[in-house]
Amino acid sequence: MYNNLINSGSFASLQIPETFFPTPNDFDYQEGSISRFFLQKANDKTSPVFEISEDVYNELITNPFWSKVELKWRIKGELEPVYNQKGILVDSGVRSSNLNEIAKNQKVIPSLKSYLINPTQFYKPYRI
């Protein structure tokens, strides 16, 4: 099999995808969150984490060479948890929500927490 691969000259290449930096717009702030997409080499959990566009994410969704995650990133609302008068949590807050998204996806991309060091990135306070 190895000889067949060498003789055919066809090798799988792993190109680094184009990185992406999201820019939330007014609609995103009305919605209160954005989707963010990240990947890392599947065989190297210490390799860099890349933020990519949704289009690139969809292109690579079946590519086994990359570990991929999509995060729902809150950008609007109460910054910290909010409890009602009975002490029941009514909103976990932007910071906690985003930290939970990071923690939930660290099984797939362990270095995600090192990449996303600001859980309030893109945050705007809630305004009525």
ChimeraX attribute file (.defattr): number of C-alpha atoms within 10 A of each C-alpha:
attribute: neighborCount
match mode: 1-to-1
recipient: residues
	/A:1	6
	/A:2	7
	/A:3	8
	/A:4	9
	/A:5	10
	/A:6	10
	/A:7	9
	/A:8	9
	/A:9	9
	/A:10	9
	/A:11	8
	/A:12	7
	/A:13	7
	/A:14	10
	/A:15	6
	/A:16	9
	/A:17	14
	/A:18	10
	/A:19	13
	/A:20	15
	/A:21	10
	/A:22	13
	/A:23	8
	/A:24	15
	/A:25	10
	/A:26	8
	/A:27	10
	/A:28	15
	/A:29	19
	/A:30	11
	/A:31	12
	/A:32	19
	/A:33	20
	/A:34	20
	/A:35	14
	/A:36	18
	/A:37	21
	/A:38	23
	/A:39	24
	/A:40	24
	/A:41	19
	/A:42	16
	/A:43	11
	/A:44	12
	/A:45	14
	/A:46	12
	/A:47	14
	/A:48	15
	/A:49	22
	/A:50	20
	/A:51	23
	/A:52	20
	/A:53	19
	/A:54	15
	/A:55	10
	/A:56	16
	/A:57	20
	/A:58	11
	/A:59	10
	/A:60	16
	/A:61	13
	/A:62	11
	/A:63	13
	/A:64	11
	/A:65	16
	/A:66	18
	/A:67	20
	/A:68	24
	/A:69	19
	/A:70	16
	/A:71	16
	/A:72	15
	/A:73	23
	/A:74	27
	/A:75	26
	/A:76	22
	/A:77	19
	/A:78	17
	/A:79	20
	/A:80	13
	/A:81	14
	/A:82	14
	/A:83	12
	/A:84	9
	/A:85	7
	/A:86	6
	/A:87	8
	/A:88	9
	/A:89	12
	/A:90	10
	/A:91	16
	/A:92	17
	/A:93	17
	/A:94	26
	/A:95	21
	/A:96	17
	/A:97	20
	/A:98	22
	/A:99	17
	/A:100	14
	/A:101	17
	/A:102	25
	/A:103	15
	/A:104	12
	/A:105	17
	/A:106	14
	/A:107	10
	/A:108	16
	/A:109	26
	/A:110	17
	/A:111	18
	/A:112	21
	/A:113	17
	/A:114	11
	/A:115	14
	/A:116	14
	/A:117	11
	/A:118	12
	/A:119	20
	/A:120	19
	/A:121	14
	/A:122	16
	/A:123	20
	/A:124	16
	/A:125	12
	/A:126	13
	/A:127	7
	/A:128	3
